[in-house]
Amino acid sequence: MYYFYCMEQVKWVDRKFPFGYDKGYIPLFIERLNSTASRLEELLKNMDEKSAGAKHGDEWSVKEHAGHLTDLESLHDGRVDDIIAGIPILRAADMTNKETYSANHNDQTIPELLSRFRNRRNQFIKRLELLDAKYFERKALHPRLQEMVTLTDLLFFMAEHDNHHLAKIAGRL
């Protein structure tokens, strides 16, 4: 275990993000998003099912963190829809994480969770690859952060969210 996993991780809702990325960052952010599935698999490769489903107090289990990443893929798709349609305010995330709490991720096997995430993320990336470049510069208001963001910024935001949960998982190993 790395020594820094003993430190308390900054809460997601307390994070600040430096938006304003131009289209030149798209390949970098897509590569980060594409690598999440492999990084998740690497973290979970030696973990047994019981440990991965174990809760520590009110914190999510490793399986719940992994499942949550898949749960949010529909939000990401929806926000791409919002950008394409020119909607001025992006759809809001459910900050109560109702979907994750009701999904029973702990009843799923690690291979099922990993496969589901990889498939959903691959679909998302394929969708991005087919988009006209003009959509990556359109702006809309992020409802929680109250900042105007481009689709390029949203890719950065997604990659940071992935890292947030990967670090949470790594801290449990």
Residue pairs with C-beta under 8 A, 6 or more apart in sequence:
1 171
1 173
2 170
5 167
5 170
5 171
9 164
9 167
9 168
9 171
12 161
12 164
13 95
13 144
15 160
15 164
17 145
17 147
17 153
17 156
17 157
17 160
19 147
19 148
19 149
19 150
19 153
19 156
19 157
20 153
21 29
21 150
21 152
21 153
21 156
22 137
22 152
23 133
23 136
23 137
23 152
25 152
25 155
25 156
26 136
26 152
26 155
29 152
29 155
29 156
29 158
29 159
30 125
30 128
30 129
30 155
32 159
32 162
33 121
33 124
33 125
33 155
33 158
33 159
33 162
34 121
34 125
36 69
36 117
36 121
36 159
36 162
36 166
37 114
37 117
37 118
37 121
37 122
39 166
40 66
40 69
40 114
40 117
40 166
40 169
41 114
41 118
43 166
43 169
43 170
43 173
44 52
44 62
44 66
44 110
44 114
44 169
47 62
47 110
47 173
49 109
49 110
51 62
52 61
52 62
52 63
52 66
52 110
53 61
53 62
53 63
53 106
54 61
54 62
55 61
55 106
56 172
59 168
60 68
60 100
60 168
61 105
61 106
62 169
62 172
63 105
63 106
63 108
63 110
63 113
64 100
64 105
64 106
65 165
65 168
65 169
66 105
66 110
66 113
66 114
66 117
66 165
66 169
67 100
67 103
67 105
67 108
67 113
67 116
67 117
68 97
68 100
68 105
68 165
69 117
69 162
69 165
70 113
70 116
70 117
70 120
71 97
71 99
71 100
71 103
72 93
72 161
73 117
73 120
73 121
73 123
73 124
75 91
75 93
76 124
76 154
76 158
77 124
77 127
78 91
79 90
79 91
79 154
80 127
80 128
80 131
80 135
80 151
80 154
82 89
82 90
82 91
82 140
83 90
83 135
83 138
83 140
83 150
83 151
83 154
84 131
84 135
86 138
87 140
88 140
88 141
89 140
89 141
89 143
90 140
90 141
90 142
90 143
90 149
90 154
91 143
92 143
92 144
93 144
95 144
105 113
108 116
128 155
131 151
135 151
136 150
136 151
136 152
137 150
137 151
137 152
138 150
138 151
139 148
139 149
139 150
140 148
140 149
141 147
141 148
141 149
142 148
142 149
142 154
142 157
149 157
